[in-house]
Structures are given as C-alpha cells and as structure tokens.
C-alpha cells in the first residue's frame, strides 16, 4: 500500500534530511504497533534571525 505524506518545511528550508534505513523504518522503533514510522531532520531560519 502506498501512502502520500505531505510535510510543511516552508519555502526556504535550511536543511531537510530524511533518515531512511532498516533501523529507523522499523515499525517498533517508537511504539509497538505495526505502522511504519519515519524520522527526519528539519532546520529553518526565523525571518528576523533573533530566535
């Protein structure tokens, strides 16, 4: 079964890196169900640069 997932990473992300490997795609990495979870890193800059 294919499922489309949309992530809002903004219009000018500084970094987006999906972490996709056999360990992080394990259905039990975060909980004990059979749903596949995934992990990603996301970095953006605040427009004012003050935060």
Gaussian input, Z-matrix of N, CA and C with variables (Angstrom, degrees):
# hf/3-21g

backbone

0 1
 N
 C     1     B1
 C     2     B2     1     A1
 N     3     B3     2     A2     1     D1
 C     4     B4     3     A3     2     D2
 C     5     B5     4     A4     3     D3
 N     6     B6     5     A5     4     D4
 C     7     B7     6     A6     5     D5
 C     8     B8     7     A7     6     D6
 N     9     B9     8     A8     7     D7
 C    10    B10     9     A9     8     D8
 C    11    B11    10    A10     9     D9
 N    12    B12    11    A11    10    D10
 C    13    B13    12    A12    11    D11
 C    14    B14    13    A13    12    D12
 N    15    B15    14    A14    13    D13
 C    16    B16    15    A15    14    D14
 C    17    B17    16    A16    15    D15
 N    18    B18    17    A17    16    D16
 C    19    B19    18    A18    17    D17
 C    20    B20    19    A19    18    D18
 N    21    B21    20    A20    19    D19
 C    22    B22    21    A21    20    D20
 C    23    B23    22    A22    21    D21
 N    24    B24    23    A23    22    D22
 C    25    B25    24    A24    23    D23
 C    26    B26    25    A25    24    D24
 N    27    B27    26    A26    25    D25
 C    28    B28    27    A27    26    D26
 C    29    B29    28    A28    27    D27
 N    30    B30    29    A29    28    D28
 C    31    B31    30    A30    29    D29
 C    32    B32    31    A31    30    D30
 N    33    B33    32    A32    31    D31
 C    34    B34    33    A33    32    D32
 C    35    B35    34    A34    33    D33
 N    36    B36    35    A35    34    D34
 C    37    B37    36    A36    35    D35
 C    38    B38    37    A37    36    D36
 N    39    B39    38    A38    37    D37
 C    40    B40    39    A39    38    D38
 C    41    B41    40    A40    39    D39
 N    42    B42    41    A41    40    D40
 C    43    B43    42    A42    41    D41
 C    44    B44    43    A43    42    D42
 N    45    B45    44    A44    43    D43
 C    46    B46    45    A45    44    D44
 C    47    B47    46    A46    45    D45
 N    48    B48    47    A47    46    D46
 C    49    B49    48    A48    47    D47
 C    50    B50    49    A49    48    D48
 N    51    B51    50    A50    49    D49
 C    52    B52    51    A51    50    D50
 C    53    B53    52    A52    51    D51
 N    54    B54    53    A53    52    D52
 C    55    B55    54    A54    53    D53
 C    56    B56    55    A55    54    D54
 N    57    B57    56    A56    55    D55
 C    58    B58    57    A57    56    D56
 C    59    B59    58    A58    57    D57
 N    60    B60    59    A59    58    D58
 C    61    B61    60    A60    59    D59
 C    62    B62    61    A61    60    D60
 N    63    B63    62    A62    61    D61
 C    64    B64    63    A63    62    D62
 C    65    B65    64    A64    63    D63
 N    66    B66    65    A65    64    D64
 C    67    B67    66    A66    65    D65
 C    68    B68    67    A67    66    D66
 N    69    B69    68    A68    67    D67
 C    70    B70    69    A69    68    D68
 C    71    B71    70    A70    69    D69
 N    72    B72    71    A71    70    D70
 C    73    B73    72    A72    71    D71
 C    74    B74    73    A73    72    D72
 N    75    B75    74    A74    73    D73
 C    76    B76    75    A75    74    D74
 C    77    B77    76    A76    75    D75
 N    78    B78    77    A77    76    D76
 C    79    B79    78    A78    77    D77
 C    80    B80    79    A79    78    D78
 N    81    B81    80    A80    79    D79
 C    82    B82    81    A81    80    D80
 C    83    B83    82    A82    81    D81
 N    84    B84    83    A83    82    D82
 C    85    B85    84    A84    83    D83
 C    86    B86    85    A85    84    D84
 N    87    B87    86    A86    85    D85
 C    88    B88    87    A87    86    D86
 C    89    B89    88    A88    87    D87
 N    90    B90    89    A89    88    D88
 C    91    B91    90    A90    89    D89
 C    92    B92    91    A91    90    D90
 N    93    B93    92    A92    91    D91
 C    94    B94    93    A93    92    D92
 C    95    B95    94    A94    93    D93
 N    96    B96    95    A95    94    D94
 C    97    B97    96    A96    95    D95
 C    98    B98    97    A97    96    D96
 N    99    B99    98    A98    97    D97
 C   100   B100    99    A99    98    D98
 C   101   B101   100   A100    99    D99
 N   102   B102   101   A101   100   D100
 C   103   B103   102   A102   101   D101
 C   104   B104   103   A103   102   D102
 N   105   B105   104   A104   103   D103
 C   106   B106   105   A105   104   D104
 C   107   B107   106   A106   105   D105
 N   108   B108   107   A107   106   D106
 C   109   B109   108   A108   107   D107
 C   110   B110   109   A109   108   D108
 N   111   B111   110   A110   109   D109
 C   112   B112   111   A111   110   D110
 C   113   B113   112   A112   111   D111
 N   114   B114   113   A113   112   D112
 C   115   B115   114   A114   113   D113
 C   116   B116   115   A115   114   D114
 N   117   B117   116   A116   115   D115
 C   118   B118   117   A117   116   D116
 C   119   B119   118   A118   117   D117
 N   120   B120   119   A119   118   D118
 C   121   B121   120   A120   119   D119
 C   122   B122   121   A121   120   D120
 N   123   B123   122   A122   121   D121
 C   124   B124   123   A123   122   D122
 C   125   B125   124   A124   123   D123
 N   126   B126   125   A125   124   D124
 C   127   B127   126   A126   125   D125
 C   128   B128   127   A127   126   D126
 N   129   B129   128   A128   127   D127
 C   130   B130   129   A129   128   D128
 C   131   B131   130   A130   129   D129
 N   132   B132   131   A131   130   D130
 C   133   B133   132   A132   131   D131
 C   134   B134   133   A133   132   D132
 N   135   B135   134   A134   133   D133
 C   136   B136   135   A135   134   D134
 C   137   B137   136   A136   135   D135
 N   138   B138   137   A137   136   D136
 C   139   B139   138   A138   137   D137
 C   140   B140   139   A139   138   D138
 N   141   B141   140   A140   139   D139
 C   142   B142   141   A141   140   D140
 C   143   B143   142   A142   141   D141
 N   144   B144   143   A143   142   D142
 C   145   B145   144   A144   143   D143
 C   146   B146   145   A145   144   D144
 N   147   B147   146   A146   145   D145
 C   148   B148   147   A147   146   D146
 C   149   B149   148   A148   147   D147
 N   150   B150   149   A149   148   D148
 C   151   B151   150   A150   149   D149
 C   152   B152   151   A151   150   D150

   B1=1.4530
   B2=1.5266
   B3=1.3096
   B4=1.4584
   B5=1.5221
   B6=1.3138
   B7=1.4561
   B8=1.5270
   B9=1.3038
   B10=1.4585
   B11=1.5187
   B12=1.3167
   B13=1.4581
   B14=1.5169
   B15=1.3168
   B16=1.4588
   B17=1.5217
   B18=1.3225
   B19=1.4547
   B20=1.5192
   B21=1.3161
   B22=1.4592
   B23=1.5194
   B24=1.3274
   B25=1.4631
   B26=1.5269
   B27=1.3162
   B28=1.4561
   B29=1.5175
   B30=1.3256
   B31=1.4658
   B32=1.5211
   B33=1.3300
   B34=1.4644
   B35=1.5267
   B36=1.3362
   B37=1.4683
   B38=1.5292
   B39=1.3196
   B40=1.4563
   B41=1.5283
   B42=1.3426
   B43=1.4510
   B44=1.5265
   B45=1.3047
   B46=1.4585
   B47=1.5153
   B48=1.3333
   B49=1.4524
   B50=1.5341
   B51=1.3202
   B52=1.4634
   B53=1.5258
   B54=1.3083
   B55=1.4549
   B56=1.5194
   B57=1.3143
   B58=1.4564
   B59=1.5264
   B60=1.3093
   B61=1.4558
   B62=1.5282
   B63=1.2950
   B64=1.4661
   B65=1.5246
   B66=1.3247
   B67=1.4640
   B68=1.5232
   B69=1.3235
   B70=1.4621
   B71=1.5218
   B72=1.3311
   B73=1.4592
   B74=1.5262
   B75=1.3066
   B76=1.4612
   B77=1.5253
   B78=1.3348
   B79=1.4640
   B80=1.5241
   B81=1.3204
   B82=1.4679
   B83=1.5262
   B84=1.3190
   B85=1.4676
   B86=1.5369
   B87=1.3260
   B88=1.4627
   B89=1.5211
   B90=1.3147
   B91=1.4638
   B92=1.5287
   B93=1.3069
   B94=1.4641
   B95=1.5246
   B96=1.3162
   B97=1.4655
   B98=1.5340
   B99=1.2929
   B100=1.4670
   B101=1.5239
   B102=1.3198
   B103=1.4621
   B104=1.5256
   B105=1.3132
   B106=1.4727
   B107=1.5199
   B108=1.3078
   B109=1.4579
   B110=1.5247
   B111=1.3147
   B112=1.4564
   B113=1.5177
   B114=1.3198
   B115=1.4534
   B116=1.5225
   B117=1.3301
   B118=1.4660
   B119=1.5203
   B120=1.3125
   B121=1.4598
   B122=1.5180
   B123=1.3293
   B124=1.4565
   B125=1.5248
   B126=1.2992
   B127=1.4561
   B128=1.5210
   B129=1.3169
   B130=1.4627
   B131=1.5114
   B132=1.3121
   B133=1.4526
   B134=1.5257
   B135=1.3241
   B136=1.4604
   B137=1.5160
   B138=1.3292
   B139=1.4818
   B140=1.5226
   B141=1.3343
   B142=1.4585
   B143=1.5187
   B144=1.3157
   B145=1.4527
   B146=1.5193
   B147=1.3439
   B148=1.4697
   B149=1.5225
   B150=1.3238
   B151=1.4708
   B152=1.4951
   A1=108.85
   A2=116.07
   A3=120.78
   A4=108.80
   A5=115.47
   A6=120.89
   A7=108.00
   A8=115.88
   A9=120.59
   A10=108.90
   A11=115.75
   A12=121.43
   A13=107.52
   A14=116.26
   A15=120.88
   A16=108.67
   A17=115.79
   A18=122.74
   A19=109.00
   A20=117.09
   A21=120.95
   A22=108.56
   A23=116.83
   A24=120.48
   A25=111.47
   A26=116.60
   A27=120.91
   A28=112.56
   A29=115.12
   A30=120.14
   A31=112.90
   A32=117.65
   A33=120.56
   A34=109.66
   A35=117.46
   A36=118.16
   A37=110.77
   A38=115.98
   A39=121.23
   A40=110.36
   A41=115.84
   A42=120.09
   A43=108.79
   A44=117.56
   A45=124.04
   A46=107.03
   A47=116.52
   A48=119.69
   A49=109.65
   A50=117.14
   A51=118.75
   A52=109.14
   A53=116.51
   A54=121.74
   A55=106.77
   A56=115.36
   A57=122.09
   A58=109.84
   A59=115.20
   A60=120.65
   A61=108.31
   A62=117.67
   A63=120.60
   A64=112.56
   A65=118.34
   A66=120.14
   A67=112.11
   A68=117.82
   A69=119.66
   A70=112.97
   A71=118.46
   A72=120.87
   A73=112.45
   A74=117.48
   A75=121.41
   A76=109.57
   A77=119.45
   A78=120.74
   A79=113.84
   A80=117.97
   A81=119.66
   A82=112.85
   A83=118.21
   A84=119.20
   A85=111.82
   A86=118.12
   A87=121.34
   A88=112.97
   A89=117.91
   A90=121.63
   A91=108.67
   A92=116.89
   A93=120.38
   A94=114.48
   A95=118.34
   A96=118.90
   A97=109.23
   A98=117.13
   A99=120.86
   A100=112.92
   A101=117.91
   A102=121.45
   A103=109.91
   A104=116.06
   A105=120.14
   A106=108.78
   A107=116.11
   A108=121.70
   A109=107.92
   A110=117.02
   A111=119.77
   A112=108.73
   A113=115.28
   A114=122.23
   A115=109.03
   A116=115.35
   A117=118.78
   A118=109.61
   A119=115.81
   A120=123.13
   A121=107.89
   A122=115.14
   A123=120.22
   A124=107.64
   A125=116.72
   A126=121.53
   A127=108.64
   A128=115.26
   A129=119.27
   A130=108.78
   A131=116.04
   A132=121.85
   A133=109.31
   A134=116.57
   A135=120.21
   A136=108.87
   A137=117.55
   A138=120.19
   A139=113.90
   A140=117.76
   A141=119.71
   A142=112.44
   A143=117.46
   A144=120.54
   A145=112.97
   A146=118.06
   A147=120.39
   A148=113.59
   A149=118.25
   A150=119.25
   A151=111.32
   D1=128.55
   D2=176.89
   D3=-99.71
   D4=143.84
   D5=179.59
   D6=-139.58
   D7=131.83
   D8=178.40
   D9=-88.90
   D10=132.18
   D11=178.14
   D12=-121.86
   D13=128.65
   D14=179.10
   D15=-109.11
   D16=130.06
   D17=177.98
   D18=-117.48
   D19=131.38
   D20=177.51
   D21=-86.96
   D22=103.02
   D23=178.80
   D24=-108.25
   D25=14.59
   D26=176.76
   D27=80.66
   D28=-178.40
   D29=-176.86
   D30=-92.85
   D31=-19.07
   D32=-178.83
   D33=-139.18
   D34=66.91
   D35=-178.91
   D36=-68.66
   D37=143.56
   D38=176.31
   D39=-81.02
   D40=-29.40
   D41=179.70
   D42=-161.71
   D43=140.04
   D44=168.95
   D45=-143.83
   D46=120.37
   D47=-176.75
   D48=-137.60
   D49=106.23
   D50=173.68
   D51=-72.06
   D52=139.71
   D53=178.51
   D54=-107.58
   D55=98.06
   D56=-173.06
   D57=-120.66
   D58=105.90
   D59=173.82
   D60=-152.03
   D61=177.75
   D62=-174.30
   D63=-63.01
   D64=-30.15
   D65=179.73
   D66=-77.86
   D67=-43.66
   D68=-176.31
   D69=-78.52
   D70=-17.27
   D71=176.47
   D72=-93.45
   D73=6.54
   D74=177.79
   D75=-64.88
   D76=133.34
   D77=-178.96
   D78=-66.54
   D79=-13.14
   D80=-178.37
   D81=-110.54
   D82=15.89
   D83=-178.47
   D84=-68.13
   D85=-35.11
   D86=-178.75
   D87=-107.73
   D88=-28.65
   D89=179.82
   D90=-155.92
   D91=-178.87
   D92=-173.16
   D93=-101.07
   D94=26.12
   D95=176.29
   D96=-94.19
   D97=-177.87
   D98=-179.20
   D99=-100.77
   D100=9.24
   D101=178.29
   D102=-79.26
   D103=138.93
   D104=178.45
   D105=-81.70
   D106=123.60
   D107=173.57
   D108=-103.79
   D109=162.72
   D110=177.05
   D111=-138.84
   D112=163.24
   D113=-176.60
   D114=-123.55
   D115=143.00
   D116=174.85
   D117=-148.65
   D118=156.78
   D119=172.79
   D120=-106.86
   D121=139.95
   D122=-177.63
   D123=-141.87
   D124=127.85
   D125=-179.83
   D126=-132.41
   D127=136.12
   D128=175.08
   D129=-141.95
   D130=162.15
   D131=-178.95
   D132=-106.17
   D133=131.95
   D134=174.56
   D135=-64.73
   D136=141.93
   D137=-177.38
   D138=-56.54
   D139=-34.10
   D140=-178.20
   D141=-85.18
   D142=-18.39
   D143=-178.79
   D144=74.41
   D145=12.34
   D146=-175.81
   D147=-98.17
   D148=-8.25
   D149=-177.91
   D150=-109.19

